[in-house]
Amino acid sequence: MEKSIFYHAGCPVCISAEQDIVNLIGEGNVQIIHIGEDRSKILTAENSGVKSVPALVTPSGNVLHINFGASIEDVKG
């Protein structure tokens, strides 16, 4: 099974959402990407349709934006 990808920037909203996502779908089913620390993943996130973080990209390509923390543009800045 392909994993979901959870993008975040490390803010308190993102960390809380990360914990909830891991509890809901299991650590083995999600790849966590902290784009504040790994800025090389910002373009990949944007190309996947991520407009703000925290966001979960499902294996089918759906993007679930969760409790707006920061726009992708703010993270790039």
C-alpha positions in Angstrom: 0.0 0.0 0.0 1.3 3.4 -0.9 1.7 5.8 2.0 0.0 9.2 2.6 2.3 12.2 2.8 1.9 14.7 5.6 3.5 18.1 5.0 4.1 20.6 7.8 6.3 23.5 8.8 6.8 22.8 12.5 4.3 25.2 14.0 2.1 24.2 17.0 -0.9 23.7 14.7 1.2 21.4 12.5 2.7 19.4 15.3 -0.8 18.8 16.8 -2.2 17.7 13.4 0.8 15.4 12.9 0.1 13.6 16.2 -3.6 13.3 15.3 -2.8 11.9 11.8 -0.3 9.4 13.1 -2.9 8.3 15.7 -5.7 8.0 13.1 -3.9 6.2 10.3 -0.8 4.7 11.9 2.8 5.7 11.7 3.5 3.1 9.1 0.9 4.5 6.7 2.2 8.1 6.5 5.4 9.8 5.5 6.0 13.0 7.5 7.8 15.8 5.7 8.8 18.9 7.7 9.2 21.4 4.9 10.5 24.0 7.3 13.6 21.8 7.8 13.7 20.2 4.3 13.0 23.1 2.0 13.8 20.9 -1.1 10.4 19.3 -0.6 8.4 22.6 -1.1 8.2 22.2 -4.9 7.1 18.6 -4.5 4.4 19.7 -2.1 3.2 22.4 -4.4 3.2 20.1 -7.4 1.0 17.7 -5.4 -1.5 20.6 -4.8 -0.6 21.7 -1.3 -1.6 25.3 -0.8 -1.1 25.5 3.0 0.3 23.4 5.8 -0.5 21.2 7.6 -1.7 19.1 4.7 -2.2 15.4 4.0 -1.8 14.0 0.5 -3.6 10.7 0.2 -2.3 7.8 -1.9 -4.9 8.6 -4.5 -3.6 12.2 -4.8 -6.3 14.0 -2.8 -5.0 16.9 -0.8 -6.5 17.5 2.6 -5.7 20.9 4.0 -6.0 20.7 7.8 -6.6 23.6 10.2 -4.7 26.3 8.3 -1.3 26.9 9.8 0.7 28.7 7.1 0.4 29.2 3.3 3.0 27.5 1.2 4.0 31.0 0.1 4.8 32.0 3.7 6.9 28.8 4.2 8.8 29.6 1.0 9.6 33.2 2.2 
